[in-house]
């Protein structure tokens, strides 16, 4: 199926993107199929993959004994750990979580090459992760 999704891996400790990609390479994962990697929360790594590759990746991880976090929600306000944000209302913290997620998506779209970038941007828009204006801005670059 068309589109892209983030899969979430548990990590034991902080690491860099290159560390994680190195570990995945040792596990025989094709890093070229992983379009973006970031760390949305403590001990969680987010990997952007095409929907068609997701089952292959999940099977590879299951065979290697690596568990995925299938319940992680990047829009959950619980990921906002900044003490300065704790005084905000629930709605304000929810909006902050959305803004952080959207910012990461836009960073990813700046890294991903054409034509995959356009396809990913359209997929993000269909999932209501970015606005129509964001999509238009990506298509114009």
Rosetta blueprint (number, residue, H / E / L):
1 X L
2 X L
3 X L
4 X E
5 X E
6 X E
7 X E
8 X E
9 X E
10 X E
11 X L
12 X L
13 X L
14 X L
15 X L
16 X L
17 X H
18 X H
19 X H
20 X H
21 X H
22 X H
23 X H
24 X H
25 X H
26 X H
27 X L
28 X L
29 X L
30 X L
31 X H
32 X H
33 X H
34 X L
35 X L
36 X E
37 X E
38 X E
39 X E
40 X E
41 X E
42 X L
43 X L
44 X E
45 X E
46 X E
47 X E
48 X E
49 X E
50 X E
51 X H
52 X H
53 X H
54 X H
55 X H
56 X H
57 X H
58 X H
59 X H
60 X H
61 X H
62 X H
63 X H
64 X L
65 X L
66 X L
67 X L
68 X E
69 X L
70 X L
71 X L
72 X L
73 X L
74 X L
75 X L
76 X L
77 X H
78 X H
79 X H
80 X L
81 X L
82 X L
83 X H
84 X H
85 X H
86 X L
87 X L
88 X L
89 X L
90 X H
91 X H
92 X H
93 X H
94 X H
95 X H
96 X H
97 X H
98 X H
99 X H
100 X H
101 X H
102 X H
103 X H
104 X H
105 X H
106 X H
107 X H
108 X H
109 X H
110 X H
111 X H
112 X L
113 X L
114 X L
115 X L
116 X H
117 X H
118 X H
119 X H
120 X H
121 X H
122 X H
123 X H
124 X H
125 X H
126 X H
127 X L
128 X L
129 X L
130 X L
131 X L
132 X H
133 X H
134 X H
135 X H
136 X H
137 X H
138 X H
139 X H
140 X H
141 X L
